Amino acid sequence: MYTDSADTSWMWLAREGMVPVVALAVIVCIASVDLSVVSPWSSAPIFGNGETAETTRSTPSGRTPSVPLVLPVAGVPASDLVDTFEDARSGGRTHHAIDIMAPSGTPVVAAAEGTVMRRRTGGLGGKSVYVVSPDTSFVYYYAHLAGYANGAAEGTPVDAGDRLGVVGATGNAESSNLHFAIWAVDDLKRPWARHPVNPYPLLRGG
Ligand SMILES: [Zn+2]
């Protein structure tokens, strides 16, 4: 069930085979503006550009964060995790994330240190948080939250294990879970140049 009008319009374009044409037009428009004004702190949808935050068609990355990750849902043992990275989603998309099933209200914590880059409400991800790594080469994305932790305001540094919010079923979630994605980012000013990283082996090994 899609409630975000922008996402719906993109699905219409996808059916009409117009995505490459429109995507090129968008890229040309973006490239024609001064990139210095495109800040990761902007309230604009930094991971817009035709992709939803929920899923991506990008090529997976071989790069992985150099730090061990904390399992981002309190109380869930690593042995309960299921690898859903390559699962198909609607509109020809691939999941490129992990869904960690947990009751609504369960604390969501940062998997790794970084800075809260953006909190977003709406779209397929519902209430979501983007955390960028200290070297800005990875973005961690936490979605379907029921609510945000008080300390997880935009611009706030977080350590691994710090609370970001609580598990919910906002956005297009069919049941309460944390949708957790990791992206290797080439350049935060070019947010479409990102590559999904499978969180599953990193969380199972950590
Ligand atoms: Zn998901």
Boltz pocket constraint, residues with backbone or C-beta under 6 A from the ligand:
constraints:
  - pocket:
      binder: B
      contacts: [[A, 54], [A, 95], [A, 97], [A, 98], [A, 99], [A, 178], [A, 179], [A, 180]]
      max_distance: 6.0
